[in-house]
Amino acid sequence: MSKELFQNLFSQDIHLVTKLKKNIKTKSLTPMFKAYMIRKRAIVETIFDQLKIVRWSIQDTEV
């Protein structure tokens, strides 16, 4: 996303939540709490994916 578009949306109180890449620094406009929560979201998504895999493997063994 371009910096202009980000600032335009931010000024209209539109805050997009996206995953942060490791090599990208947090923008100064983004509060630190939101940045922290975005990073934690990736961990939660990984756990959900692992649980889905376990569920599928259990269903496969029951059939």
Backbone torsions as a table, in degrees:
resi	resn	phi	psi	omega
1	MET	NA	136.5	-178.5
2	SER	-72.2	155.5	-179.8
3	LYS	-64.0	-37.8	179.1
4	GLU	-62.5	-45.8	-179.8
5	LEU	-64.2	-43.6	178.7
6	PHE	-58.1	-47.5	-178.7
7	GLN	-67.2	-36.4	178.0
8	ASN	-63.6	-47.9	178.8
9	LEU	-65.4	-40.5	-179.3
10	PHE	-62.8	-39.4	179.8
11	SER	-67.7	-21.1	177.4
12	GLN	-94.6	14.1	-178.3
13	ASP	61.7	33.3	173.7
14	ILE	-106.9	111.9	-177.0
15	HIS	-112.6	113.8	179.2
16	LEU	-87.0	136.3	178.5
17	VAL	-106.4	114.7	178.7
18	THR	-133.8	161.0	177.4
19	LYS	-70.5	144.2	176.7
20	LEU	-95.4	136.6	174.7
21	LYS	-82.1	155.2	-176.0
22	LYS	-62.1	-33.6	-174.8
23	ASN	-89.6	0.9	180.0
24	ILE	-103.5	129.3	178.8
25	LYS	-81.5	152.7	179.1
26	THR	-65.8	133.0	178.5
27	LYS	-68.0	145.9	-177.3
28	SER	-65.2	-21.1	179.6
29	LEU	-77.7	-21.2	-177.7
30	THR	-86.4	123.3	177.8
31	PRO	-60.9	149.0	-176.3
32	MET	-63.0	-35.1	-180.0
33	PHE	-61.8	-43.6	178.9
34	LYS	-62.8	-41.6	178.6
35	ALA	-61.9	-40.7	178.2
36	TYR	-62.7	-45.2	-178.8
37	MET	-66.4	-34.6	177.7
38	ILE	-64.2	-40.6	178.5
39	ARG	-66.1	-38.4	179.6
40	LYS	-70.5	-27.7	179.1
41	ARG	-59.8	-38.1	179.6
42	ALA	-62.1	-37.4	178.6
43	ILE	-66.3	-44.0	-179.7
44	VAL	-63.6	-41.8	179.4
45	GLU	-63.3	-37.4	178.2
46	THR	-64.3	-43.2	179.1
47	ILE	-63.6	-43.5	177.7
48	PHE	-60.6	-41.6	178.1
49	ASP	-61.6	-41.7	179.2
50	GLN	-65.0	-39.9	178.5
51	LEU	-64.5	-37.7	177.2
52	LYS	-63.2	-41.5	179.7
53	ILE	-63.2	-43.2	178.8
54	VAL	-62.7	-43.5	179.8
55	ARG	-61.2	-42.7	179.7
56	TRP	-64.7	-40.3	-178.5
57	SER	-68.0	-34.4	177.0
58	ILE	-67.9	-42.1	179.0
59	GLN	-63.7	-37.6	179.7
60	ASP	-65.3	-36.0	-178.2
61	THR	-77.2	-23.9	179.5
62	GLU	-77.3	-23.9	-175.4
63	VAL	-82.2	NA	NA
